[in-house]
Amino acid sequence: MTSVVPHERRTTRQRLTTVIFGRQPVGLLLSAPYAVFIVAVFAYPLGLAVWMSFHKYIFTAPGVSVPRPFVGIDNYIAVLEDPAVRQSFLNILIFLVINVPLTVVLSLLLATALNAAIPFRTFFRVSFYVPYVTASVAVVGVWLFLFSSDGLVNQILDGLAPNPSWLINERWAMPSIAFYVTWKQLGFFILLYLAALQNVPKELYESAAVDGASAWRSFRAVTIPGVRPATTLVTLLAIITGANLFTEPYLLTNGGGPSGKSASPVLIMYQRGIEQGHPDVAAAIGVLLVVGVLLVAGTQRLLERRQR
């Protein structure tokens, strides 16, 4: 009886240790630095933003303490009543409707073409990836040259060009930014699809060819199902990237013009929080943006699961 009790205690202690530290405590030790990074860079700022959104918060000098009273949902009411904020969420919805399908379709088609044995394949791969790694300020200069009022695109289109021009046109400003972001980030998503295409068994293509399937039929029946996990990842990353749009409207349309038709929620956050000194309102916009992105991403995942 005395030998059984210590054994039961050891078993209980081992189970408790396994629950807390897992079966391989070394793995927990190795992942601890990244966990600390996640908490410090993502979890803490998000928690602080949520707290700020429910308080009257102002920036102060280091060491200066001022009252920051709880205001409930007043900041959220102010955000939802702000026409500029509502317009920015509509703008980002327009952006996502254009950018996400274009990104998925173009990156998959180009990755499939680059995965085939075509001449100068390495050159094309590098060419598509260069805009992604190039500084946005430099690439924006090229885009402004192309789409300004007297730019190359308007000279080619002549009378078909919109008036006013693309980036100062209320109807075309946000679509122009969506096309720009699609072009700039396409190389990154092409790489994701290229990696996914390496995992599609060659035997499936050979079987399709033996059955007399055309190239388009093989693409629909083999390639698209074979890279479905990559498509999920590309779609999710495109949504998150689009929701965090800031640099492009800030540089291309001089801070969200014309008349706020190209402003994004993140740009409005910067204007309200930094330029106008209302970080509590900016935090409320950020929380709403996070909730919106989670809802869109969750809906997308749910639809994909039903299609399987």
PyMOL commands that set and color helices and strands:
alter all, ss='L'
color gray80, all
select helices_A, chain A and resi 4-21+25-53+74-80+83-115+121-133+136-147+152-160+166-168+173-197+202-210+215-226+228-243+247-252+265-275+279-307
alter helices_A, ss='H'
color red, helices_A
deselect
rebuild
show_as cartoon
